Amino acid sequence: MEQKTIQIAGSITVDELSKALGLSVTELIGTLFKNGIVATINQRLDFETASIIIDELGLKNVKLEKKNTSTKTSDYRRELSDKATVRPPVVAVMGHVDHGKTTLLDTLLHKKTVEKEAGGITQHISAYQLKHNDRLITFLDTPGHEAFAAIRQHGAMLTDIVVIVVAADDGVKPQTVEAINFAKSANAKIIVAINKIDREGADIQRTMADLSQHGLQPEEWGGDIVMVPISAKQNQNLDKLLDMILLTADIEELKADIDIPAEGLVIESHMEVGKGSVVNLLVTGGELKTGEFVVAGSTYGKVRTMLDWKGKPKGKATPSTPVTITGFKDLPNFGDRFIEAKDEKTARKMALLNAQAAADESADANVTSSDLLRMMNVADNTKTFNVIVKGDVLGSVTSVVDSLRLIDTKGEITLNIVSTGVGDINENDVYMAADENTIIYGFNISVPINISKMAARDGVKIRTFRVIYELLDDAKHEMENLLDAEIVEEDKGELKVLGVFRTEKTSIIAGGEVLKGDVKPTYLARVIRDKKYLGEAEVTSVQKEKMDVDNLVAGETGGLALSTKSKIELQIGDRLQFFTREAKKRTL
Ligand code: GDP
């Protein structure tokens, strides 16, 4: 048999893979479906999924190979020239909720933000810098809740060093593991801060043992992970932690080129009245100056103002520096790369090209899983859940949308994001929602009174939230309401027909002996003759010795009145199997 090698650069679409394998798309999708993956024709499969599917298809002559192309991570960890100079490390603080990430950053930066957050969760990624031993360290404040996985992933990609905060009285928890995985996938160095050592119940040794169970071997036990016991709240040992960050940075020889066009990543963006787009950038190479032209995704602009993270004007930003700029014509997306363009014309052209590329991509992605199910001739019971998502900043809109997409709808509900946007809910959103039977979700924004009146008039549901998982719970609940109810039947008893007093088209009166269980009015009955099912009837009354009774139980004989639509002519010797039928609301 001819040996075939398929190279996969990161991922491959279902369409590409089916062509490469010489299979029909339908067959491939069918196999994916059998493995619990509802895929669309343009869905990208990662290397592992593709391997599993090829194995599943029994294609022994096909070999998959990982093609090495630059990933997003290495995109901005570019090849350095000899002239590259030392830059500050970019550090992300991650860990399980409540283990003390915010407190750590607060104590380090001597500022209080803990109380300000809704639900105690850091909602937006932002960046700070501090000086230690006369050297700068850049901190990314990555969001805390797992719902922000998408954002955190971007954060991790920028990151040189991940400080994983683990509470010494709580140990390794799901988000600790998630943080470890992120750090690994981002090729970042890990430093563990074992926090809350001031607490009773803090057990550093046990926490270290816990961590080593999860693949992080402490240096003092001969491993390669620096672990620093700290108290973020009482400012204990934080200098040591910062020393370790700088030491790690030195070992990693973190450098960047300065004499290249400025480049970096968009880490936050929102609109402000009077200022237009306000965009937080992290410079990763070159020097960004006011007056220069920049492109990010499909938008561009001239850097009008540039502020450092404390809000002080800054004329130029060097690598690893977070800055806030104004001047972009539109809001770039969180996670977009930005680069400097030599003039306005070039900037506009680059933005246009990016926009076209994005449009091509989304045109491809328009085949939904329900379209495909239809193609596969599988009964299509999928329902569509329409939403409009509005939020205060682009980062939160992105996370809400990403998190909504992560809700497991068991393939029965298609999420349709009708539109998204930054800013208050407006008339247009309500019009759009009314047409489409759509729910409008607002995150960290309020609803102007005229808009809520308008929505009430048009029967449009608007829901606003400040905590993402409350929003997700609501969405899940709404999706559950769309699911068809589950029909649950429960067997109750059986009766042998001993006499038939009347058997007409729709009503039956008969007598018999209850063989097992019981019989009550409202029970349903399957009529069985010689093991064959004849039809269904409903018990309307039960009698014993000519008196109406609540029920008859096993061993008793009595009479029954039944109503039926099955046109059954009941005979002596027939069996009635009693059962109840309930429509149960389903959950996701
Ligand atoms: P985050 O969710 O990881 O950002 O956690 P927070 O920083 O909000 O901290 C959660 C709770 O733990 C807060 O009540 C903090 O005051 C408390 N906390 C954080 N660090 C310490 C610490 O070192 N010692 C003690 N005793 N409490 C801490």
Boltz pocket constraint, residues with backbone or C-beta under 6 A from the ligand:
constraints:
  - pocket:
      binder: B
      contacts: [[A, 95], [A, 96], [A, 97], [A, 98], [A, 99], [A, 100], [A, 101], [A, 102], [A, 103], [A, 104], [A, 114], [A, 120], [A, 144], [A, 195], [A, 196], [A, 197], [A, 198], [A, 199], [A, 230], [A, 231], [A, 232], [A, 233], [A, 234]]
      max_distance: 6.0
